[in-house]
Amino acid sequence: SRVAEAVLPETDADAVRVMTIHAAKGLEFPIVILSGMTAAPNRQRGVQVLWPPDGGYAVKLKSSVQTEDFDLVQPVDEQMDDFERRRLLYVAATRARDHLVVSLHRSGNRRHSSNAELLASAGGVEAPHVTLFTTPSPVEREPRSSADVAPPIARTDWESRVAEARSASRRHSAQSASGLEGTGPDVALTDVDPGTAKAARDLELPPWSKGRYGTAIGRAVHGVMQVVDLSTGSGLEAAVSAQCVAEGVLEYADVVAALTRSALASDVVHRAAVREHWRESYVGALQPDGTILEGFVDLIYREDDGRLVIVDYKTDAVPAAALDSRVTYYAPQLQAYADTLPNAGSPVLLFLNPAGAVERLL
């Protein structure tokens, strides 16, 4: 039987994608963190015996004594030499578009026993535009003859502090601006592809604009708008093909292309293309309660008077009569973006549609 899949977050949602290096091939992200760099490869010691699927056996007694076919039948990850690991590290490091975060903590008495040591030996520390974060040196203190021990606090004070700490730990440290928009209730459909299920207000929409498909197509359109030339549309076909493969919506490539063309043909994108602009930009601001309000803005450009204009793409298939309600629905998200930027003008909602994009100024 078919079951509904979990809807993956949009690019500005409060979420982190965790994947292997192989799964990340062909993808690109604003920030990439390479984990596991300090782990050493699993180098087994002692006598090893392997039984290949086609029969027989292979034996390794030590590094210089083994059967001829031992290297061929051992697991692929154990066959990797330093050059293969370098190539894999290159794939991982080039997934980052803006920032790459790696830990180069490594042992000083071993050579190339971990990916961190391999990256450091390849010149990773000396690479251009690198920012090193080092642990501060320990503060030297003068020895004291006797320790100054403060008397214990009263139990009521201790319990009060514990309750306060527990309450603080339950609060989220950050809030995504996209989470401020309105939401619709989940619905259950019978005899309908569960991937199209979303909210009651979306039941009459075409499949490409709702549910799992709508989310994937929306991500594909956003991904294309990050890389395509805003002035000429150069690179559109290649970007659409790559994003549709990544999102698993090859059958909707024409829709993704049409939605992207509607954005490129809009007046606001034309204005941004010939002015200073930034795409898929992270914004964040400290709120009075100590939490961070954050998100990713699809497009920001600087107007001639110096104002920063926020443009947010929406792939909702919205009838003209319902535009006002959709603007109200998205207004808190757009206002939150504006509040995080200095000298921000009125944000623009750009509703994309194959028949032509519609701009709405908040």
N, C-alpha and C positions, 0 to 999 in steps of 0.2 A: 504494500500500500504506500501511497505517497503522503508525506507529512510536510507541513510548512517549515521552511528553513528560517533560522534566526536572521533578522534583518541586520546587515552590517551597517556600521555608522557612516554618516557622511564625512567628508574630509575635515569639517570643522567641529565634529563631535568630540566629546571628552573620552577618547579611546586610544589605545595603543595596539598596533598590529604586531603580533609575535610570530615569526616564521623562520624557517631554516634558510641558509644561504641559497640553496638550490631553488627553493620556492620563491625567493625574491628576484630571481633572474628576470631581466626585462622590465622590472618595476623601478620606481624612483620615489623618494620621500624627502620632505624638507629636512627632517632630522632623523639620523640613524644612529643607534647605539649598538655596538658590537659587544656582545656578552660572551663569557667563556674564554676570553683571551688568555687568561692565566692558567687554564687547565692544560696539563701536559698530555701528550698523546699516550694512548694505552699501549705500552711496549711490554709484551709478555716475556717473561723470563723462564728459563728451564726448557725441558723437552716439550715440543708441541707436535701433536698428531692431528691431521685433518683428513676427513673422509669426503672426497669430492662426490657430487651427485651422480656422476657417471660411473662410479665404482672405484675400487682401489683405495690407496691412502697415500698421504704425503707426510714426511717427517722432517722436523728441524731439531737438531741436537744443540747447536749453538750457531752463532752468526756465520761461521765459516764451514759448517757441516750440515748439509740439508739435501733432500732429494731435489732433482732438477725442476719438478713441477710445483714445488712448495709455494713460490712467490705467485704463481698463477692462480692457485685455488684459495689463497687466504682472503679474508674479507677486504672489500675495496678500500674502506677507510684506513686499514692497516697497511695497504700497499702504497699510500701516498708518500712521496718523498718531499724534500723541502721545496722543490720547484712546483710540484702540484699544489702544495699548501699555499705557496705564494700566489698562484693563479686564483685559487679559491678566495684568498684574502682580497685580491684585487676586485673580484666580482662583488664581494661584500662591501668593500669601502666605496665603490663607485655607485652604490645605490643611493648615497646621500647627495642631495642637491645643494643644501645650504650648510649644514653642520654635521660633522661626523665625530662621535664621541667614542673613544677607546680607552681601555685601561692598559698601561704598559708596565704594570707592576710585575716584576720578574725576579728570579733567583740570580744571584751574582756568580754562582760557581758552576752553572750549567749552560750549555750553548744550544740554542734552537730546540729546547725541550718544550717550549710552549709557543703559541701563536704570538704572544706579546713579545717574546725574545726574537722571534722571526721577523716581526714587523719593525722592531727597533734596530735589528741588524741590517735591515734593508733601507735604513735612513728615515724611518718614520718620524723620529724626533726632530730631525733637521729639515723636514719638509716645509715649504713656504706657507705662510699664513697659519701656522700652528700656534695654538694657545695652550701652554702647559699649566696644569693645576697640580701643584706639589703640596705635600703635607708640610705644614709649618714645623720648624725645629722646636723641640721641647724647651720649655722655659726652665732655665737653671734657677734653682732655689737654694738659698743658703740653708745648710743643715741646722736643725734646732735640737736643743738638748731634750726637750720634752714637747710632745704634741699638745696643741690647744684643742681640747675636746669640748664642744658646746653641750650643754645639758639637753636632754631629749625634750621635744615639744610635748605639750599636753595631748592626750589621746583625741580629744574633741577637735583640736586644731588639725591633727594628722588626718582624721577621718574627713574633715572638711576639705583638705587639700586633695585627698584621694578622690573624693566625689567630684571635685572641680576638674581634676585631670581626666577622669573617666568621661565626663561630659564633653570636655574639649576633644578627646580622641574620637568621639562618635561624630563630630562635625566634619563635613567635607572641607578639605583645605582649598578646593577650587571649584568653580561652577562654570560650566560651558554656556556661552551665550546662546548657542543653538537650542539649549534645553529650556530657554525661556519662551519659545514659541508655543502656540496652542497645540493640543494633541487630540486625537480622536480615539474612541474606544475600539478595541479589537473586535473583529467579527468572525463568525464561523460560517463557512459556506459548504454546501453539499453539492456533489457532482460538478465542482468547479476546481480548477487548478489551485491548490492552496497557496501557491506563490503569488497569486493575485490578491489575496486577502489583505486588507489593511483596515480602513475605518469606514463607517457607514457613508460618510460624505463622498467616498471614492468609488462606490459601487458602479456608477454609470460611466466611469472613465475608461479609456482604452487601456489594455494590459500594460503598454509600455510606460504608463504614467503612474502606476501604483504598485504597492506591495514589493516583493522581492525584486521584480523586474524594474519597477520605477526607481528603486534605490540604486540598483546597479547601473541603470542608464544615466541617472543623475550623476553618479560618480564618474562614469565614462565621459560625460559632457564636461564636467569640471576638470577632469584630467586633460582633455584636449585643449580647453581654454587656458590651461597653464603653460602650454608649450607652443601653440600655434601663433603665427605672426598676426597681431591684431590689426595691422594696417592692410596687409595683402592676403591674409589667409594662407600663406605659404606653409606647407607641411601638414595641411588638414587631413588629407587622405591617409598618410602614414600614421598620424596620431590617432585617428579614428580606428584604424585597423588594430593598432597596438592596444588601445584602451578596451575595445570590445573583446579582444582575446583575453585580456587580463580579467575582465569582469564577467566573462562567460555569456555575453549577449551578442554573439556574432549575427544572429538573425535580425537584430535591430540596428545594424550598422548604418542603414539609410536614415533611420530616425535620429541617431546620435549626430550624424553629419548635418541633417536638416536643422536640428536644434542649435548646433554650433554655428551654422551659417546665419541663423536668425540673430544670434548674439553679435556676430561680427558685423552684421548689417545695421545694427542699432546706432542711434545718434550718440548715446553715452559712451559706447565702446569706441566709436570713431574719435570722440573728443579725447578719450584716455590714450588712444594709440599715438597721437601726435603731441602728447604732453608727458611730463614725468609721471611714471606710474609703477605700481608694484602689484604682483599677482600672488595669491595664496599667502598672505602675510599674517603672521601671528601677532595678536594684540592681547594685552592683559592689563588689568588695573586692580589695585588694592581697594577692597571695599571696607566700609566702616567696621564691619564685624571681624576684620582680619583675614577674610578669605579672598581668593583671587578670582576675578571675573575674566574669563579668557575665551579665545576663539580664533578661528582662521577666517580672514576676509578674502572673498574671491578676487576683488579688484579694488585698488585705491589709486586715485590719480590727483595731481595737484592742479587746481584751476588757476586761471590767469591772475586772480586776486589773492592767491596763496592758500585758499581753503582746500582742505583735503576732502575729497568726495568718495564715499563708500558705495560700491556697486555690488549687489548680491544677486547671483543667478538663481532662478527658480525654474524647475522643469515641470511644475504642475500644469496640467491641462485644465485651465480655469476659464469658464464662460465669462463673457464681458460683464454680465449682471452680478457675478460673484466676486469680481476683482476687489471691491471695497472690503468685503469680509476677509479676503485672503491677505490684503494689506494690513488689516487690523491684527490678523493672526500672526504675521511675521514682524509686526512693529516692535515688540519688546526686544527681539533678537537684534534688529538693526539699530535700535536706540542704544542698546548695550555696547555695540561696536563703536558707535559715535562717541559715547561717553569715555571710551578708553583712549581716544585720539585727541591731540591738541588741535585747536582751530579746525574742527570738523564741520563741514556743511551738512545740508540735509541729505540723508542716505537715499539711494536709488534702488528700488526693487525692479529687476529686469526679468519679467516672465517670458520664458522662451517657448516658442511654438513654431512648428514647421511653416505655418501660414504667415509668421512675422512676430517679432518680439514686441512686448508691450512694456513701456517704462512707466513706473509710478513713483513719484517723489513723496517721501514721508513728510 
